[in-house]
Amino acid sequence: MDKGILDKQCAHWNDKFSNFSDMFGKNESETAWRALEIFQREGVKNVLELGGGQGRDTIYFAKNGLYVNVLEYTEKGVQIIGENAGQSGLAEYVSAVRHDLREPLPFHGESFDGCYAHQVLCMALTMADLILLSNEVWRVLRPGGIFLYTVRNTDDPHYRQGVRRGEDLYEMNGFIVHFLAEKRLKGSHRVLRSWRLSNARKAASREDYFGCR
């Protein structure tokens, strides 16, 4: 696997965010609706968001009273999130920092009630990267914390299309996607050891939605 190719994804995403200010739309994702319901039901107040993109879900959580620390891979993403939080009067609820998720998380242990990652674990991250990241998420979550995320899976119609970059990573239109199988995750990935799979699945994109206590 060519690490240099994976490293170039940061510049590619930064360029896209610079040219498309609302790349995924202005409104929050449907996943964020479901996540907020779970967070509120479970009394979560302090959330770590992994891969905030341009912050549409970040702002939604903050508008609903959650304090969000968001880690974003691109400089442009961090800038946009900060600007949107300020313009929305939510600066006190949002902290955005640039961070590579292949590195240890920059927080003390047991810092968060919950963690949220929408479509970022299936980016240009190897299984070794995901194992490190899952251990880090467990480290920074408080006992009883909740981690919610979506991934592209191996039932996705785009699976095995494009250029293979190693493991189940495929590049299409400049974007590298890691298609993840639940069985493989459970065998290789501590974060799913005690998880339950909900029925919240989007038929169009074949996203799997996982939740953990």
Number of C-alpha atoms within 10 A of each C-alpha: 11 8 10 8 12 18 13 13 18 15 14 14 19 17 14 14 20 16 10 12 14 16 12 14 11 12 12 16 15 10 21 20 13 13 22 18 10 15 23 13 9 15 11 18 17 19 26 25 23 24 25 28 27 26 29 20 24 29 26 17 23 21 15 12 14 20 23 24 20 25 24 26 21 25 18 21 26 23 16 20 25 21 15 18 21 14 10 12 12 18 18 11 20 23 18 22 20 17 19 16 21 15 11 13 19 12 13 10 14 14 16 25 21 26 27 27 21 22 20 21 25 21 20 24 20 20 18 12 14 20 18 18 22 17 15 19 25 19 17 21 22 15 13 11 22 23 25 22 22 21 24 23 21 17 14 16 11 16 17 15 11 16 13 16 18 11 12 18 26 22 19 14 7 13 16 21 26 26 22 23 15 16 10 10 16 14 10 15 19 17 20 18 12 10 16 12 13 10 9 13 15 12 9 8 14 17 23 23 22 19 20 18 13
